[in-house]
């Protein structure tokens, strides 16, 4: 399965988190919203200007800016 950064997912596309490359506070925040290895995440929508993007993570919709989302690798 190819690994891509989270913002590469198109609306309706999902993947499994395989790596969190963030550090410090950003790493902790991503883990707190459920972006840990093995979690399924689905892109559910983008804002009109493309940032932030809404993702469904553990049955919750979370909006993430591209800067933070690029730290997460998913298997499509």
N, C-alpha and C positions, 0 to 999 in steps of 0.2 A: 504494500500500500504506500502511495506517495505521501510524504510529509510536507505540509505547507504551513505558513504562518496563518493564524486565526483570521485576519482580515481578508485572506484570499477566498474564504468561503463565500459563495453566492447565496442569495436569499433562497431558503428552502433546503440548502445543502447542510449536511451535518458531518461531524468527524469525532474522533476519539482523541482526547488530550494525551500526548506522549511526552511532552517536555515543557517545563516552565523555565525560561531563560532569564527572567527578571531577577532583580536583587533588591534587598532592603524592603522599604515600605510597599513598593509596588508588588513585589513577590508575595508578601503577606496578604495584601488586598486581593490579589488574584486567587490565592488559596482560599481566602475567606468566602469568596463568592462561589467556590466549588470547582475552580479550574485546577484540578489535580490529576495526576496520571490515571488514565482509565475512565475518566468522566466523558460522557457523550455531550456534545455541544452543537446546537443548531443555530444558524443565522436566520433570524426571523424578520429583519428589516433594517433599513438604513435611513438616516435622516436625509432630507432633501439635498444637502450639500455633501453627503457621504460620510460625515463624521459627527457624532458617534454612530455606532452600529448596535442593534439590539440582538442579543443572543439568548436562547433558552438553555439554561443550565440547571439541572436538577429540578425541573418543573417551575423555575422562576425565570422571569425575563429580566436580564441585566444589560444595561447600556455601557459599552466600553469605547473609549477613544482609541484610534488606530495606534497611537504611540504605545499604549500599554498592551493592546491586543497582539502587536507584532512580537511580543516576547513569548507568546504561547504557540507551540508547534502542535498540529493535529494531524492524525492519519485520516485521510479522506476515504 
